[in-house]
Amino acid sequence: MFEKNEKGEHEFGHAFLSVNVAKIPIIAGGYKVNSDDIFLSNLKNISYPTHYEVGNLLAQLLGYEINEPNLKENIFYIQGVDIAGNAGFIEITKKDNISFKEIQN
């Protein structure tokens, strides 16, 4: 938070659509969970987990399966704060290393 972006501008909070904000890690834990818990084991095996991937694991934990027909392997999107999509998005390609494409408006 309050980091400067590549243009030297301050970014205040998680509402900014930028690579800096996209790299903020997701932290997860469990209450009274043993080390061989399937959910946490699967979560640990995801490199740079996205909200989508964590949501899929939670759905599985609750007995549901998410079938996203538009899903492309290793491609994820981070939307801006406008739920209609008018604030742009960042495309993430996940392979051995994560790469971020330019912000789309």
C-alpha positions in Angstrom: 0.0 0.0 0.0 1.1 3.6 -0.7 3.7 2.3 -3.2 4.9 4.4 -6.1 4.1 2.9 -9.5 6.4 2.9 -12.5 5.4 6.6 -13.2 6.3 7.7 -9.7 2.7 8.2 -8.7 1.4 7.0 -5.3 -1.1 4.2 -5.3 -3.3 4.3 -2.3 -5.1 1.1 -1.3 -6.2 -2.0 -3.2 -8.6 -0.2 -5.5 -6.0 0.7 -8.1 -5.7 -1.5 -11.1 -2.0 -1.9 -11.5 0.7 -4.5 -11.5 1.8 -3.5 -8.0 -1.7 -4.1 -6.6 -2.1 -7.4 -8.6 1.0 -8.7 -6.9 -0.4 -8.4 -3.4 -0.5 -11.9 -2.1 -3.5 -13.9 -0.9 -3.0 -15.2 2.6 -5.1 -18.2 3.7 -5.3 -20.3 6.8 -7.6 -22.6 8.6 -8.9 -23.1 12.1 -8.2 -26.5 13.7 -7.0 -27.9 10.3 -4.5 -30.7 10.3 -1.5 -30.8 7.9 -3.0 -33.3 5.6 -6.2 -31.3 4.9 -7.1 -31.7 1.2 -8.2 -28.0 0.8 -5.1 -26.5 2.3 -2.9 -29.0 0.5 -4.5 -28.1 -2.9 -4.2 -24.4 -2.0 -0.5 -24.7 -1.2 0.1 -26.3 -4.7 -1.2 -23.2 -6.5 1.5 -20.7 -7.5 0.3 -17.1 -7.1 -3.3 -18.2 -6.4 -6.0 -16.0 -7.9 -9.5 -15.4 -6.4 -10.9 -17.6 -9.1 -8.7 -20.5 -8.2 -9.4 -20.1 -4.4 -13.2 -19.8 -5.2 -13.0 -23.1 -7.2 -11.4 -24.8 -4.2 -14.0 -23.5 -1.9 -16.8 -24.6 -4.2 -15.2 -28.1 -4.3 -15.0 -28.1 -0.5 -18.8 -27.4 -0.4 -19.5 -30.1 -2.9 -19.9 -28.0 -6.1 -18.1 -27.9 -9.4 -17.7 -24.7 -11.3 -17.8 -25.1 -15.1 -16.6 -22.0 -16.8 -16.9 -22.4 -20.6 -14.8 -19.3 -21.4 -11.8 -20.4 -19.2 -8.5 -20.5 -21.0 -5.7 -22.5 -19.4 -3.3 -20.4 -17.4 -5.0 -17.1 -18.4 -6.7 -15.0 -15.6 -8.0 -11.5 -15.4 -8.0 -8.8 -12.7 -10.8 -6.3 -13.2 -10.8 -2.7 -12.1 -13.1 -1.5 -9.4 -16.0 -0.9 -11.8 -18.1 -4.1 -11.7 -19.3 -3.3 -15.3 -15.8 -3.6 -16.6 -15.4 0.0 -17.5 -12.3 0.4 -15.3 -10.2 -1.9 -17.5 -8.5 -5.1 -16.6 -5.1 -6.8 -16.4 -4.5 -10.2 -18.1 -2.3 -12.6 -16.2 -0.6 -15.5 -17.9 0.5 -18.2 -15.3 3.3 -20.6 -16.3 6.5 -21.3 -14.4 6.7 -17.5 -13.8 3.8 -15.2 -13.7 3.6 -12.4 -16.3 1.4 -9.4 -16.4 0.2 -7.8 -19.6 -0.5 -4.0 -19.9 -3.7 -2.6 -18.5 -6.6 -2.8 -21.0 -9.1 0.1 -21.0 
